[in-house]
Every structure is written in structure tokens, then in C-alpha cells.
Amino acid sequence: MTDPTPSTPAAAGRPASQGAVSQAAMNVRWLLANLLGAVPGVSEAVVVSSDGLLLADSEQGRKADQLSAIISALTSLTCGLAQVVECGSVRQTMVTMGQGHLVVMAISDGSCLGVYASLDCDLGVLAYQMALLVERAGHALTPQVRSELHRAMAVR
């Protein structure tokens, strides 16, 4: 049995329209695709810039723009709360709903990773995999890569 998860960014099968982006930008998208393959129950993942722009998505649904706006607003609210109660920076936010969870983690550059998963998703595995992605993406998300990712999302 073969593993359906791409093992390298080049194997991720990106359309020709994305050929103009750098390897670093492709790696961020590959990390999102890998997250979906590694954690059963995850249905959508996005990387959102600190100013609310969608930088990358898992391409699983067509709600990435809406999800990124919600994640940006939620991040703004939780950061405001952290300032008011003087408890340090927000590392993770989780919202549990009737049909699933929205988990948001901060990335070192001020952007964040947002993941929507079903209720039966193992949250321990999800948190671990998200933490790995946040660490890796934090190194890759230079200002140039963020700009490339934003431009690539705009032409989709």
C-alpha cells in the first residue's frame, strides 16, 4: 500500500500556475498538505498573516478566505484579552463547536496557523503536528515568502 501523502514538496503535484513561486513558498503549502495527511479528521488548514491575509491553504475546501478572516478576528480578540489581563502572548486558541474544533496557533513571525477538525479528531496528535508545522513554517515565512504566498493566493 502506498502512502497518499506527498513525501516532498516537489511531489505535491502543484499546478503549473504555481510554478513561479519559490521552493520556500512551496514548502509552506507542502507542510499544510502533510498536516492533513498526518492527522485524521482535519478537513481544512490555513496560514494567515498578522494583518489577516490568507497566505496558504490546504486546498480542501473553498472556504479558506472566510476561515482566514475568522481566524484573524479570533486572533485579534485573544491577543486583546492577553493584553488586558497581562498574561503574556497567546500561543494557542481552541473553539469547540457542535461538529468540530477550530485550533489556532501563533507562528513566530506574527502570522498564525488555523486548522478545522472533526470532533473525533485526536486533539493531542493535532496539537503535536501543528506545533511541528508552526516551528518549520516560522523559519520559512520570511517577508519575501509571505509576499509570494499572498500573490499566489490572489491569482487563484
Secondary structure, DSSP 8 states (H G I E B T S, - for coil): ----S-SSGGGG---GGGTTS-HHHHHHHHHHHHHHHHSTTEEEEEEE-TTS-EEEE-SSSS-HHHHHHHHHHHHHHHHHHHHHTT-----EEEEE-SSEEEEEEE-TTS-EEEEEEETTS-HHHHHHHHHHHHHHHHHH--HHHHHHHHHHHHT-
